[in-house]
Amino acid sequence: MTDPITADIPFLTEIRRDLHAHPELGFEEVRTSGIVARLLEEAGITLHRGLGGTGVVGTLQVGNGTRSIGLRADMDALAMPELANRSYRSIIDGKMHACGHDGHTTILLGAARALARSRNFSGTVHFIFQPAEEGRGGAKRMIEEGLFDRFPCDTVYGLHNMPGLDPDEIAVIEGPQLASSDSWLVTFRGIGTHGAKPHLGRDPVTAMGTFLTSLQSIVGRVVDPLQPAVVSACSVQAGDPKALNVIPDIVEIGGTARAYTPEVRDQLETEIGRIAEGTAQMFGIAADYRYIRRIPPVVNHPDPTSRALAAARDVFGDKVRTAFPPSTAGDDFSYMSGNIPGCYVWLGNGPAVDGALHHNTSYDFNDAAIGPGVRFWTRLVERELATD
């Protein structure tokens, strides 16, 4: 006899592919959140809409257990085109589910439906469908608008698909999982002049070259070699290709900085500014510097990690990985697990087909991971909110 979760997979697969075909950017997930809300209500789950604009929280309380946990899925897509040919490819130009959030949403819906049917726990579970994970601040906004005040949780859990792991594999590891994600901007202000008469001006372009080279000394010579860190320049704006005999007045440089600890994060902010100011003094120009703290690192707490690991072993057996390298990408789940103890796990998405990894124009969530993901969430709730 087919178990209820297996029986639900064809329906969930249709939902996932429909979401994939109709991607919505952060804080624009009107259609997606409408589908989520409808399916939660149909399952008999108490519904709250509007946190973070398009956020949805479903609450299921069973028995008289006093513990409460949160399960989080992100709903947003990316502003990029989908180039792969598939029957359910994005129908919206310039928008694509290139990180698998369509799968995350589907898995949490499947778990909500399964738990509403079985009711094999005692306590409260909050199904948190978050908007705007991709750099637009959805988790922070939900928390600021009272997420954990209205829906108190003893622990909170997040899940993300990971290509390279099989769909029947999962990685659950204590400690750092994702890096902080910050932005920095440097503007060098010199004195523009004729390209043939550089001595009559103050050249910010040459200063830029020195600055960019010197940036690499931060990770190579300042940060502890045992502490991972990344500093990358990702944007340079200088001059005009139609005026190749003009040294410009201004050069603007921007980039990203990543770290796993608050101490290294502080170092990166300080050192980028120090090098910018030193370079400016060297070339007799001025420097403006801004460091924008966006997303803290995701660090798994010991207790919820041990609970997630036990549930994972029940579902995945010996296909559970307890050693897996952290990612230098970021996830604003860090705001949730920074408020209450949390754990973030990696669910296998199969091989990277044709080299397509996260944020690639051909990326796709693997539907074979829906069943294992639903079973993991369901078993986690049953263990965390055990009836005995």
Secondary structure, DSSP 4 states (H G I P E B T S, - for coil): ---HHHHHHHHHHHHHHHHHHS---TT--HHHHHHHHHHHHHTT-EEEE-TTTT-EEEEEEETT---EEEEEEE---BSS---S--TT--SSTT-B--SSHHHHHHHHHHHHHHHHHH---SEEEEEEEES--SSS-HHHHHHHTTHHHHS--SEEEEEEEETTS-TT-EE--SEEEE--EEEEEEEEE-B-EETT-GGGSB-HHHHHHHHHHHHHHIIIIIS-TTS-EEEEEEEEEES-TT-TTEE-SEEEEEEEEEESSHHHHHHHHHHHHHHHHHHHHHHT-EEEEEEEEEEPPEEE-HHHHHHHHHHHHHHHGGGEES--PPBSS--THHHHHHHS-EEEEEEE--S-GGG--TT-TT----GGGHHHHHHHHHHHHHHHT---
